[in-house]
Amino acid sequence: MAITHGELGRAGAAGWADSFRRSELGAVVFEVSPTALRRVLDWAEQQTLPQASRRSVHSPSVDAWTVLDGGIVHVFGYGLTTLPAGAHIVGLQAFRLVLAELGYAVPDGLTKATTVHPHELRRRLRATRADDPSAREQADLLASCTDAVLLRWVAATLLAEYGSTGSGSSPLPA
């Protein structure tokens, strides 16, 4: 998805902090504000990323996309849950990439993953095959996040897999 100067200006003017915030669910979990939700979901849907969905009775519906060291989790629908409807970005590289792709200026030191240049993150994303078994498994894991406990557990699992900088072992080519 190409970002035009107009979009960059709008995103930069609002600032990433108006659209995202760190979640209490883990060090590598970021909440997407309702104002940025559609842009984040549109971006994810336009990518050729591994995706998984859950549609269970008595639980909210979840769509999830694998993005680098984590992914995007969109919870919606009905059901009793400790996780409100909306979206979360899991993973430091995933968060950094989404910010860059949507045109947000990211201050230095926001995350350790900011040491990886956005061009490199984009290259890694392009190397993601939608049919890669490990990446599909990661999408399935993210789609299991129907409540806060599961999202916290999945985020901790991915953090353990990829490390705090998102540069650990990866099912994706480096």
N, C-alpha and C positions, 0 to 999 in steps of 0.2 A: 504494500500500500504506500503510495507516494504521499508525502506531506507537502502541501503548498506553503508558500510564505505566509499567506493569509491564515492558514491553519496553525502554522508555527507561532505566528503572532498572537492568535487567540489563546493557544495552549500556554505559551510562555507568559502572557499577561495574567492569566488566572493563576498560574503556578501549579506545580504538581501537588503541593500540600493542600490545595483546595479540592483536588480530585481524588487523592489517595491518602491513607494514613496507616501507620503501623497498627497492627492488630494485637490485642492482648492474647491471641491464640498461639503466638510463637514469634521468635525473632525473625523468621523468614516469611511471615504472613502479612499481607497488606490488604486493607479493605478498599474497595472501589466505591466512590461516592455515587449516589443516584445520578448526579449530573454527568458523570463520566462513563456510566455503565454502558450505554448504547455504543459509544465509541470503542470501548474495550471489546465488547462482544462482536461488533462489526469487524474489527481488526482480526480477532480470532477466527471468525467464520470465513474470512477471505484467505486465510493461510491454508496450506496443505499439511496440516498437523494431525497427528493421531488424536482422535476424539472418542469419547465414550459418554454414554448417557444412562441414567437410571430413572425409571418410571415405576415406582412402587406404590402400592396402595397404602394409605395411612402414613406416608412419608413424603417429604417434599421431593420434587423432581430435581435432578442435577444434570447439568451438561459440563463436561470437562475437556480441556485441551492440554496436551503435553507441550510445554515450552521450556526447552533447555533443562535447567536443574529443578524444574517444578512445573507450574502450569497455571491455568485459569480455571477456577471453579465457580459456576453460576448456579445458585440455589434459588428455586422458585416453586410456586404451587402450594399445595395444601399439606398439612400434616403437623403433628406436634414435634417441635424441634427446639434446640437451644441455639440454633444458627438462623438468624433472620434472613429473609429473602435478600438477594443481592449477589455480588461477586467478590471474590478474593483472588489475589495473585499470590502464588506460593513460589518461593525461590528467589534468591538475590539476582541471579542472572536474568531470570524471567521478568522480574520487576524492572530491572534496568533496561532491558530490551523494549518492553511495552512503553516505558516512559519515552525512550528515544524514538520509537516508531510513531508515537502519537504527537511528537513534537515538543515535549516538555524538556526544558533545560534542567539538567540534574546537577545539583551542586556537588563539588568534589567531596569525597568522604561520606556520601550518603550511605553507601554500602561498600563493603570490601570488593564487591563485584564491579564497582565503578572503575577499577583499575583495568578491566577488560574493555577495550574500545568498542563502541557500538557497531562499527564495521565488522569486527570479529564476531560479535554476538549474532549479527545478521547472517554472516557466513555459516556459523554453526546451525542457525535455524534453517537455512536453505538445505543443509546437509541432512536434515531430519526427514526420514522416509515415513510416510503415513502408514506403511505396512510393516515397519520394524517391530518385531515381537516385544522387545524390551520397552520401547516407547509406547506401544499399545497397552502393555501391562501398567505402565505409569499412568496413562489416561484412565484406565479402569480403577486404579487405586485412588486417583483424584475424584472420580465420579462416585466413590463410596462415601464421600463426605456429606452426609445428611444431617450431621449435628456437630456441635463445637468439639466434643471429645474426639470424634473421628478426624476432623480437620486438624486438630492439634497433633494427633498421632501420625497422620500422613505427613504433615510438615516436618515433624521430628524424624520420621523415617527417611524422607528425602534429604534432609539436612545431614543425617548420618551417612547417607549414600554419597552425596556430592561434596560434603564439607562446607565450612562456613563461607568460603568464597565462591562456591558453586563450581569449583574446578576439579573435584574428585573424579573417581571413575564414572564413566558415562556410557549409557547404551548408544549414545550418538557419536558419530565420528568427530574427532577433535579438529 
